[in-house]
Amino acid sequence: MFPSVDGRLAILAILLPASFIVITSLKRFIRNRQNKLPPGPVPLPLLGNVLSINTKEPWLTYTEWAAVYGDLFFVRLLGQEIVVINSQHVAEALLDKRSRIYSDRPYMATVEPFGWSDAFAFVGYNDEWRLCRRLFHQTFRSDSALKFRPMQIKQAREMIVNLIDDPQNYHSHFATFSSSVAMSVTYGYQTSHRHDPLVRIVENAIAIGIQVMTPERAILLKIFPFLLKLPDWCWGSTIKRDARTSTYRMREMTDVPFQYAQDHMVENSALGQLSMVAENLQRIEKQDQTSRSLFEGALKKAATTAIIGSYESTTSVCMTFALAMVLYPDIQRRAQAEIDSVVGRDRLPTFEDRTSLPYIESVLRETLRWQPIAPLGTPHGTASDDTYDGYFIPKGTVVMYNVWGISRDEKRYPEASRFMPERFLDVNGALTDDNPAGYVFGFGRRACPGRYAADASLWSAIVTTLATVEFSSAKDDQGKVIEFNPQFTTGITHSPMVFPCNISSRSRAHSELVNVLRTEV
């Protein structure tokens, strides 16, 4: 008996991708026989190394393989060739010094269907990316970011009031703080102290995106694109439904605040409060329609990327910091003692105090290192063939730098799994030259363009929190400590999930300081 039409279509849907993989694999086999690829685990026919990888936390697998194959190794996931970098030295040699080759983005089959083409972080290395980057850089470069500092201190103090008044919703307060500066600078929008509607839109959009925007899922969708065409009732259609939801939420996050900026341009201009969006929209008013459309599209992507970056990165680092303070109370006390000795108890820290607080600086560095929020960074792509240390790296290879592996190098960071800020201080108590920001924020032309503003926001949050608030273990009704094992999100980011903790004012003197802040909020 012959198969039905539907059966034949199903067979064809399987055979076509399989045939493509076979043909591609044969071509690569012939090419690679003539070139020496970096070492790596032996791939299975067709599947490559996909069955050997922890798909939820692939950085753990890559870190294990680094111990066997070294700082640069080669893996294949289905039909995709991947080079994984496991040291800062190699990452700088390739991504920094050869940025002309390594600044592209690989094709990710999830970007367009899930609506993430609105973020220029995923745009290829082309003229559109350069325009987006220029618009972003004008607002967030190092000297421009200095203007945000009064706002960052103000928002950090508002966050403290929220943490003390409503401690159970600490994640929401971190998210509001993380979004507030970027919302103001980018769109001229002032967030509410709590439950802000635009912050909620951002939360909803990013919540689904960070779970699905992984290289592993992108490779699956690249090989089996028909998954996006399955009817909703069909097994395997979850990815299609997720794509539809993600696209809607991303579009909402892109359009709603942008429209707000447009609607309030006149009144904000009269107050001398031009946002990044408003200032650039005014600049292009006299251009022709085609030029305006291209510019406006790039501006939307730059603005959306600013919000995504500020929300996800800063919120995650604040969560990591809070977790560390609960698990390592001695470190919290030492940090607070330094603040009291330099700042006193009758005022709150400002940026003028930063250079006098080296231990606080080391706490920030260790927070970035201990649980890096992007354990594999954002994938780079090779624009041409390259050779490094005698190894051939083909054009079109996905290049990942294993931030997790770098942060877990026991030679560089003894007892790497422990939270130990003092590892960044020398015997005299001065800061060392080792700063994890050098690898956490990326490399080369694709390094995070908002890293200066992010660094200042994180410092203001950490120092203000330590000056006023005590994190401690939560207790049940019988006064017993509630034990927990920290859980982390999976996907393109690694962030602590909400955990039980107690948040309170450090002392009566600090409560009085917070009361003063309440009158200012």
C-alpha positions, 0 to 999 in steps of 0.5 A, a space after each residue: 500500500 502506498 502512503 497517503 498524500 499527507 504521509 508523503 509530504 511528511 516523509 518529504 519534510 524529513 528527507 529534504 532537511 536530512 539530504 541538505 545536512 548530508 550534502 553540506 556535511 560531505 562538502 565540509 568533510 572534503 574541505 576540512 580534510 585539507 585544513 586543520 580545524 581546532 580540536 574538539 569532541 568527535 561528532 556523530 554523523 548528521 547530529 554532530 555533538 548535539 546529543 552531548 550538550 546540556 541544552 539548558 546550560 550549554 556553558 557547563 558542557 563547554 567548560 568541561 570540554 575546555 579542560 580536555 580540548 583547550 582554550 579554543 575548540 570546535 563542535 558541530 551542532 546538526 549542520 552548524 559549525 561552532 568554535 568556542 573560545 574559553 579564555 580572555 586572551 584568545 577572545 581578545 586576539 580574535 574578537 578585538 584584534 581581528 574584529 573585521 572578521 569576527 564582528 558579524 552575527 550568524 544567521 539565527 532562525 529565531 530572530 525574525 519569527 520571534 520579533 527580535 529583529 527589533 533589537 540591533 544586537 542581532 543585526 549583521 555587520 552592515 550599514 544598518 548596524 553601523 547607523 544603529 550603533 552610531 545613534 546608540 553611541 551618541 547617547 550612551 558613550 562614556 562622556 555622555 553617560 556621566 550626565 545620567 549619574 544624578 538620575 541613577 543615584 535618585 532612582 537607586 534611592 527610590 528603589 530603597 524606599 520600595 525595598 523597605 516598604 514592599 520587600 516581597 516584590 524585590 525583583 519588581 523593584 530591581 526591574 523598575 530601577 533597571 528600566 527607569 534611567 534608560 526609559 527616561 534617557 531614551 524616550 523621555 518617560 518617567 517610570 512610576 515608583 511601582 507597577 509601571 505599565 511600560 516596565 510591565 510591557 518590557 518584562 512580558 516581552 523579555 520573559 519569553 525572549 530569553 528562553 527561546 533566543 538560544 543558538 541551539 533552538 535557532 539551529 533546530 529551527 534552521 534545519 526544520 523551518 516547517 515547525 513554524 507552519 504547523 497548525 496550532 493543534 499539531 504536536 510540535 506547534 509550541 514553537 510557532 505559538 511562542 513565536 507569535 506571542 513573542 512577536 506581539 510582545 516585542 512589537 508592543 515594547 518597540 512601538 508603545 514607548 516610541 509613540 510616547 516619545 513622539 507624542 510628548 516631543 513638544 512639551 519635553 522640548 519646551 522643558 529642555 528635556 529632549 530624549 534620544 528618540 525626540 532629539 533624533 526625530 527632530 533632526 530628520 524632520 526635513 529629510 525626504 520620506 525614504 530617508 526618514 523611514 530608514 532613519 526611524 527604523 534604525 532609531 527604533 532598533 537602537 531605542 529598543 536595544 537600550 531598553 532590553 539591555 538595561 532591563 535584563 542586565 541590570 535586573 539580573 546583576 541586582 538579583 545576583 548581588 542580593 543572592 550573594 548578600 543572603 548567602 555570604 552575610 560576612 561580606 555584607 557586613 564588611 562592605 557596610 563597615 567600609 561605607 560607614 567608615 568613609 561616608 558615615 551614617 548621616 548621609 548616603 553615598 554619591 559617585 564622589 565617594 566611589 574611589 574611596 570605596 575599593 571593597 564596594 568596587 570589588 563586590 561589584 566585580 565579584 557580582 559580575 564574575 560569580 554568576 555571569 548573566 550571559 554565560 556565552 555572550 552573544 554569538 559572533 560570526 566569521 565574515 571570512 576564513 581565518 587561521 589562528 595558532 595553526 587552526 583553520 576557522 571557516 567562514 560562516 562559523 558561529 563563534 561563542 566566547 565562554 564567559 562562564 568558563 573564563 569566570 570559572 578558571 581556577 588558576 585565575 580565580 581559586 575557589 571560583 564557585 565561592 563569592 569572594 570580593 577580596 580576590 580583586 584586592 591586593 595585599 594593601 587593599 587596593 584594587 587589582 587590574 583584573 576587572 571582569 567587566 573586560 569580558 562580561 560586557 563583550 569584545 571588539 566592535 560588538 562589545 556592549 555599547 551601554 556598558 558605561 551607563 550599566 556600570 554606573 547604575 550597578 554601582 549606585 544600586 549596590 552602594 545605596 543598598 548596602 548603605 541602608 538595607 540588610 539582606 538576611 535569610 527568610 524565616 518561617 513562622 517558628 523562626 527557623 531559617 528557610 533553606 533553599 537551593 538557588 535556581 536560575 533562568 535558562 536561555 540566553 541569560 543566567 539570572 537568579 529566580 526569586 528566592 526567600 529572603 528578608 529585607 529591612 533597614 540596617 538600623 534606626 539611623 538608617 530608617 530615619 535616612 529612608 524616611 527622609 527619602 520617602 518625602 523626596 520620592 
